[in-house]
Amino acid sequence: MLKFISEIKSMGYYQLPAKEIVLLRLLFLVPAILCLIWYLYLRHNGYSLSQGKQGFVYILIFSAVIGGFYTLLLWLTHI
């Protein structure tokens, strides 16, 4: 069975199901929404963007780790 799946992948016929494609598209919204929330928090409490720059870095790193983890899981489950 695994040999059959690897042959299908090597021929280029393998595609992700539509549900996984939608979830991957929504995954890109996570850092945008978190950055928007952080920006609104900074504005509400009177901080400048330069004072909150480290928060944006943390959000982007956190989102990259989540994206990498989901990418790894997707790759592992489709072997």
C-alpha positions, 0 to 999 in steps of 0.5 A: 500500500505504501509503495502504491501511495509513493508511486502516485505521489511521484507521478504528480497525481496526488492532491490535497483534499479540499478541506485541507486546502481551506484550513491551510488558507485560514492558517495565514489569517492567524498572524494577521488577526493576532497582529491586529489584536496586538495593534489595537491593544497598543493603541488602546493603552497609549503605546507606540508601535516601536514600543510594541515591536517585540510583541509583533516579533513574538506573534510572528515566531509563534505563528511560524512555529504553529505553521511548521508544526501543521506542515510537519503533521500534514507531511507525516500523515500523507506518506 
